[in-house]
């Protein structure tokens, strides 16, 4: 496993995918430069050799009888003897003269045979002579004006200097290539190190966070992608730490919520058992408490199940056109008496018109109960909970306003998060508002929470009206009053008196007068 991780490390991948490619590019560039330099130098030597030996082309003006004498004269007067050797060969292939004054004992003239058989009459040879010296030779065939072959002249020059210069150029190119590769390797080493070491630190800290150490943090040293990654890891650790705290608080809260009714059920159950024959009234009271606490446990379990469904995306709603007012009134009636016993007044103003929405009656009632329950829980004795329902711009707005303890400003944005409880001294699991928010979202609506600490909280639920309820503006009714003409001989004037009356406005006006 370690070998596999090491083989797949960034350093190895960089070496394979980057350095080897750079090495190949430098190597190919060195070979190409060497070939180019060698070719260029050879072409330069060929050009100079042809230029220096051009005067021997005048032998084409001689004939077989005078060819040898003309060749000797040209050889004696040749001015570039120190740079190259020129040999003259007759038509039989015998060398008759050389500018050096010495005829070679062994003749390697493959270029001569090439010139004799070539259409251009020119042949080249590049290689080593009998002494092992690198040379470049060129033979040019000579024909007279009638096309008769007279012989050829052949120039030869040493390529040792050119070879040394070529080798020097190759060494220089290779040195530059090695220098470039060394620089690339060193810079790559430091670059990879600047990436690998922080990533190893990130990996180490991530393992600690995964094992439950949420207090571990990474030191941000650079403002780059690595620094951004470290900042993200630190943010993740902070969020996980908060989530762990909220989870522990949630477990503690739920445990308390379960323990309290269970204790009451057990205590009153034992009391009722001992009083079966002696105090029927006490037994009946105990059974009422047991049933009430059982309902409370059932509500808590149902809330947890709804939260589980919400987390898995399986929280379902059965949508149909309903009158949302009915569900709101049921929720208000459920808490009116309970609030009165706690010294809290619930004020509810019934709307003048019903509001039809596309929704699930049970789910909406669950939301209203949760919101009103929160308002009652966080309102102290003598407080007020105001419930209102209004219609505006194609939606119904339900507002629950209390005069309770309020929510701190720093917690206001998190009240709809799962497990979050701003006030941990009040009963509750901390997931009711999160479930309510999800239910309202499935009804294409929104929940808004406004609060001021020590003043109170206002929760607003907005749900779109059922499309059949959204009617165009009601048509106006026109009443025409005709004025009868008198018997006097007065020009008749047609007078139409129109009065615009909104029937709805008239009804509302009458209700207000009543």
N, C-alpha and C positions, 0 to 999 in steps of 0.2 A: 504493500500500500504506500509506504514511504517512497519507494522507488518510483512508483507511478506518479505520485504528486510532484516529486522532484523533476521527473522527466517532462511533466506538463507545466512546469513553472514558467513564469514570465521571462526569466533570464534565458532559459533554454529556447523558448519560442522566439525571443528576440534574436538569439544567435542563429537559429535556423532560418527564420523568415526575413531577417534584416541584414545581419552581418554577412551571411553566406552570399546573399544576393549582391551586396556591395562588393564583396571579394570577387565574385564572378564578373561583375561589371568592370572592376579595376583590372582584372586579369585579361579580359577580352580587349579592353582599351589599350593595355600594354602591348599585346600581340598585334593589334591593328596598327598602333603607332610604329612598332618595329618594322612591320611589313611595308607600311607607307614610307618610312624613312629610307629603308633599304631600296625600295623601288625608285624613289625619287633620286637617290644618290646614283643608282645604276643608270637611270635615264640621263642624268647629268653627265656621267662619264661617257656614255655612248654618244651624246651630242658633241662633247669636246673631241672625242676620238674621230668622229666623222669630219668635224671641222678641220682638225689638224692634218688629217690624211687626205683632204679633198684634192690637193695638188696632184696626187697620184692618179686621179681620174683622167688626167691629160694623156695617159698612156694609150687611151683609145684612139689617138691620132697616129699612132705608130703602126707598123706592120710586123710580121713575124721576124723579118730580118733585122729591123731596128729596135725591136721591143726590149731586148736585153740591154743594149747600150743606153736607151732612154731611161730604163729603170735604174741603172747604175748612177746616171747623172742626177736623177731626182733624189736618190738615196744619199748621194754625197752632199747635196745642197739642202737636205731636210733640216729645219731649224728647231724641231721639238724632240730631238733625240733623247733629252734628259727626262722627258715626260712619257714617252711611249716608243715602242718599236714598230717599224713598218717593214713587212716582208713582201717581196714580189715573187710570184710563182708563174712559170710559163704554162703553155697549153698542155704540156705532158704531165703537169703536177709536180715538177721539180722546182725547188726553191732556188732562185738564181741570185738574190741579193737580199741583205738585211741592213737596216740603218745602223745597227750596232757594229757592223763589220764582221760578225761571226754568224755562221749558219749553224743552227741547232743540230746536234747529232741525231736526236730522235724527234720526230715531228708528230704532234697530235693535232690534226687539222680536221676535226669533224665539221667545223664551220665551213671549211673549204668545200667539202662534199655537199653540204647543204646549199651553198651558193651555186654550185655547178648544176644542181637539180631543181633549184627554186625558180619560179617564174620571175621573181623580182631580182634574182641574181645576187642576193645578199644572204649571208649566214652568220649566226652568232654562236659563241661558246662561252659559258661561264662556269668555271670550275677550277681545278688545280692542274698545273703542268706536271712534267715528269719529276720535278724537284719538290713537288708538294706545295708550290706557291700558288695562292689564289690569283687568278687572272681573268680578264675579260678580253675576248678576241672577236674580231669582226672581219669577214672576208667579203670582198666585192668583186664580182666577175667583170672582165674587161672585154668588150666587143668593139670591132672597128665599125666604120660607117656601113660596110656591106653586110654586117651581122656575123662576121667571122670571129670565132673565139680566139683571143690572143693569150689570155692568162688571167691573173687576178692579183690584187694587192690585199694585204692582210695586216691590220694594225692590232697590237697587243699591248695591254697596260696592266700593271699590277693592281689588285684590289685589296692589298693588305691594309693600306691606309684607310680605304673606304670601310673595310671590315672592322678596323679598330674604332673608327668613328661610329659605326653602327653599334658595335658592342658598348661603346661609351654611352650612346643615346639610350640603349636598352637598359643599361645599369642605372642611368639617371631616371628613366621612366619607372623602373622597378622600385628604385629608392623612393620616388615620390609616391608610388602606389603603396609601398609599405608604410610610409609616413602617414598617408591618408588613412590606411587601415588601422594603424596604431592609434591615431587620433579618434577615429570612429569607435574603436574598441574601448578606449579609456573613457571618452565622453558617454558612450553607451553604458559602460559599467556604472558610472556615477548616476546617470539618468535612471537606469533600472533600479539602482540602490535607493534612489529617492522615491521610487514608487513601491518597491517590494517591502522595504522596512515599514512604511506607514500602513501598508495593507496587512502585514503580519500583526502590527499592533491592533488594527481594526479587527482582525480575525480573533486575536486573543481576548479583546474586550467583548466581542460579540459572543464568544463562548461563555464568558463570565455572566453576561446578561442572560443568556439562555439557561444558565444554571440557577438563576434567581437573584444574582447580585445586581440590583437595579441602580445602585449608587455609583457604580464604576463609570468613569467618564474619560473620553479621549481628549488629549491636548491638541488644540488646533494650532499648527505652526505655520501653515501656508494658506494663502487665500486663492486656492485653485480647486480643481475637481476633487482632489484628495481632502482638502479642507472642508469642502461642501459635504463630502461623504462622512467625514468625522462629525460635522455638525448635525447631519441627519441621524447618525447613530446615537449621538447624545440626546437629540430630541426624542428618538424612539425610546431610549432608556427612561427619559422623564415621563413619557406617556405611559409606558408599561408600569412604572412605579406608581403613578397616579391610579392606573387601572387596578393594580394589585391592592392599593389602599381602599379604593372604592369597593372592590370585590370582597375584601375582608370585612369592611363596614356593612356591606350588603348581607353577608352570611351572618354577621352578628345581629343585624337588625331582623332578618328573617327568623333566626333562632329565637330571638326575643318575642317576635310576633307569634311564633308557634307555641312557645313555652307559656305565655300568659293565658291564652284560652284553654290550653291543656290543663294548666294548674287549676283554673276555675272549674273546668269540667270534672276533674278528679275530686276536687274538694267538695263541690256541691253534689256529686254523685255519691260520695261516701256519706255526706250529711243526709241526703234523701234516703239512702238505704237504711240508715239507723233510725230514721223518723217515719218509716212507712206506716206504722200502726199508732204512733203517738201524736204526730203533728202533720195532718194531710196538707194544711196550708203551706207549711215549710217545704214539703215535698213538691207541691205544685210550683212554688217559687223557684226551687232548685232546678226543676225540669225546664222552666222557662229560661233560666240562665244557661243551662246546658245546651238547649236548642239554639239560643242566641249566639253562644260561643262557637257552636258547630257551624252555624251560618257564616260566622266571621272566618273560621278556618277554611270553609268551602270557598269563600270569596278570595282569600289569599292564595289558595291552591290554583283557582281559576286564573288569577292574575299571573301567577308564575307560568301556567300553561300557555297563556296568551303571549307572554314574553318569549317563551321557547318557540312558539309558532312564528312570532315576528322575526326572531333571529334566523330561523330556517326558511323564511320566505313563504310560510304556509298559513299565515294569518288570513283567513277567508272572511268575506262579507257577502251576504245575500241581498243584493240590491233590488229595490222595487220602489215605486212612488209611495211616499209616506208623508204624513203631516208631522213635521219635526216638533211642533208645539206640544203634541201629546206626549212625546218622550221626555221633553223638558219638564212638563208639569208633573209627570210621575216621579222624576228625580227630585224635584223640589218638595213634593209631598212627603217623600221618604225621609227627608232631613229636617223638615219644619219642626216636628215635635221633638226630635233629638236635640236640635239646636236650642229650642225653647228651654229644655231641661238644663242645658249648660249656660243659660243666661245670654244666649245669642239670638238675635232677631234675623230672620230671613225675609227679605222684602222682594216680592215677585209681582210684577205688573204684567198681567195677561195681555198679549197683543190683540189688536182689533181684528186682524185678519189671520187666517191660517196660512202657513208657509209649506208648500209641497216641495220636497227634495227627493232625489234619487238616492236611497240609502238603506242601510240595515237597521231596523228599529232597535234590536237588542244591542248592537255595537254602539249606536249613538247614545242610547240610554246609559250604557257602560261609561262612555266618555263624560256625559253630564254628571253622573254620580261621582266619578273620580274628581272632577273639577270642584263640585260643590263640597265633597268630603274634604278636600284639601283646604278650601276656604274656611270651613268650620273648624278643622283641626288647628289651623294657625291663627285663629281669631280668639282673643281672650274674652272673658265674661264681660257682658255689657257691650259687646261689639255688634257690628251690622254686616250682613252679607246681602248684597243687592244683585238680583238676577233680572236681566232684561233681554228682550228679543225684538229686533227691528229688521225691516227689509229695506234694501237699498241697492241700486244698480245691479239687478239680476242675482242678488245673493241674500241670504239671511245671516244676520249678525247676532250672536248670542254672547252676552257679556256677563261675567260673574266677577263682581267687585267686592272686596272685603276690607275691613279696617284692622287687619291682623298685624303680625310682627314685620311683615315685608321680607324682601330678599336683598341681601347685600349686592351692591353694584357689580362686584367682581364675580359673583356667582350667577348673575342673571342670564348670561349666555349659555350656561351649562345645565339649566334646570330641566331641559328636555333630554339630557343624556341618560343612558341606562345606568342604574345603580347610584346616581348622584343624589345626595340629600344635602341641602344647604343647612338645614336645622336638624341635627341628629338627636335632639332631645324629644322630638315628636314622633309618635308611632308612624310606621309606614315602611314599605320595602324599597322605595326609591325608583320603582320601575313603572308606576301607574301612569305618570305623565308621558313617559316614552311610548308606552302602548297606546295611550290616547292620541298622541301626535301621529303615530303610524295609522291608526284607524281613520283619523280625519284626512290624512293624505290620500288614503284609498277612496275617500269620498270627494276627491279633487278639491279639498279645502285646506285651510291653514289655521294654526293656533298661534296667537300672539300673547306674549307675557310682558306686562309692564309692572314695575314694582318700585316702591321707595321704602327703604328700611325704616321701621317703626311707624310707618304711615299706612301701608296696606298694599295689596296686590290686585291687579286687574288682568283677568284672563279673557281673551276674546277669541271666539270660534267663528270662522267665516266658512259657509258652505254654499255652493252655487244652487240656485233654485232649479226645480224641475222645469225643463224646457216648455212644457204645456202651460206653466204658470206665468211665463214671460210673455205678456201680451203687448201688442202695439198700443200707443196712446189711445185712450178711450175717445171715441168720436163725440164731438159736441152736438148738442140738441138745439135746433133752431126753432124758436116760437115766433110765429107771424101774427101780428095783431092788426086787424083791418078797422079803419075808422069810417063809419057810414057817412055818405054825403048828405047835406041838409037840403031842404026844398027850395032854398033861395037860389036865385039865378047867378051863381058864382062859379067861375071856372073851376072845374073839378081837378084836384091835385091828387095823384096816387101816392100815398105815403105808406111805406113798408117799414115797420119798426122791428128790428131784429135784436134779440137778446141772447147772449151765449151763456148757457148754463151747463156746468159740469155736474152730472148727477151724483158722482161720488163725493164731490165737494159739498153738495147740498146735504147729503146724508151725514157727512162728518160735522157740518155746521149744526144740524139738528141735534146730533148726539151731544155736541158741546153745550148747546143751549139747555138740553135736559140736565 
